Amino acid sequence: MLTAISKALEFTKEDELGQLSFVERVLYWTIVLTPVWWLLGIQTLLYPAIAVWLLVCSFRLDKLLNIALPTCIWAWLAMAIAMLWTAALGLVDVNFEPFRLISTLVTFFKGYFLILSCLILPFWNPIRSKVLTRAIAWMAVGYGITVILQFILLFVGIWDQPFYPPLARLIPGDKLSLLVKPAIIQTFFGIPLPRTSLYMADPPIPGVCGLLCFFICSGESNRRLRYLAIAGSLLALLVSQSRVAWLCFPVVVWISLSFRNRTARHSSLWITSAVFLSCAFIGVTLVDVIHQSLDVFTGARAASSADRSLVVGETLKAWQQRPWLGWGIAQGEVTWYIYKVVLGSFSTYAGVLYLHGILGFICLITALSTTLWNFWNIAIAGNKLAQGAFASFLALCLLIEGLPLSWMCIYFWFYFIWLGVILFENQLKRPRISQWHQLI
């Protein structure tokens, strides 16, 4: 592996990225040095600070007026405004307590506003997809190296306790997400297996990041680096033990291939026919197969499934008390054994209904659907990057059913910049190519 990495490092001799702009250089090293920010304990505030700072520094009124933005960016802006408005109404209920106010503002800047900032940033700054892909590829290689090191330390027994990074103590609020955690052994399908959360707060999040990075790194031009990055992405997906991510991965890969491969498109018919034929041969109905599959799925980690089901159920009950605008901020919790879980946790869809009501839910669904629509239009035109973007974003729409998007998007902020770069590069291919010169 070290030999492969050393050979991949030679990419500068054969595949120059060219002169990096200031914004490209900042993004490149911020992404590549992800393990450093993790060990320092500043990543949860650094990433939104970088994105917002670059956005503010590049803001000019003529860019806002002259550059046409895709529909999905306006939809994410509506979602950010809905979140801020309903949160303000929720803060009224607690008389704008300082802690609640600061917590809400931090959540806003590292949640939906971060997504909006990352999507719009490439429209105001010249960011090349190959530069961004190269940085993410090296970060994915880091995923693989970190997993291997953590597993070695786990089996040797050197590191078995989490610790707070040196700068984490200076950050106000809840610090649980800043803990540097070792790999652990957890039972999965009744088998004790090693599991790690990598640079993230929760073990399922590496599964999300690994899946998204797989599609990004597939576009890396350097062959050796591409293979190493894909291996690191798949390893992060594997050790996360995220059941939904595992199921989504082959499905969205098939969707991505279906855009340009007739055999992949026809395979769905063959698979469907084989399933019905097998059911008829065995003598069971398709409904029985689905129920049995769900039992196996939830049985892999029964306690986790029961935990999520309880919290989501209580969240929806609380939402019904304020259906239109929601509670704005989390004002309740569920007791699970000895733990207290805040309402709105786990599911993005249930959480948005609880926090921001039907209004926020409509904004979220609009943002997700318009993003899919924008990339669908580019994907069917033959753009391979857009095909991967459509498939990966579709997977993200499914994955956030079990994880809160506004909480975990900080860990794959680079993905939304990548989406924005694809959208902007597609606009450059249109007749109004002068937009690129306006940025420069």
Secondary structure by P-SEA (a helix, b strand, c coil): caaaaaaaaccccccccccccaaaaaaaaaaaaaaaaaaaccaaaaaaaaaaaaaaaaccccccccccccaaaaaaaaaaaaaaaaaaaaaaaacccaaaaaaaaaaaaacaaaaaaaaaccccccccaaaaaaaaaaaaaaaaaaaaaaaaaaaaccccbbbbccccccccccccccccccbbbbbccccbbbbbbccccccaaaaaaaaaaaaaacccccaaaaaaaaaaaaaaaaacccaaaaaaaaaaaaaaaaaccccccaaaaaaaaaaaaaaaaacccaaaaaaaaaaaaaaccaaaaaaaaaaaaaaaaaaaaccccccccccccccccccccccccccaaaaaaaaccaaaaaaaaaaaaaaaaaaaaaaaaccaaaaaaaaaaaaaaaaacccccccccccaaaaaaaaaaaaaaaaaaccccccccccc
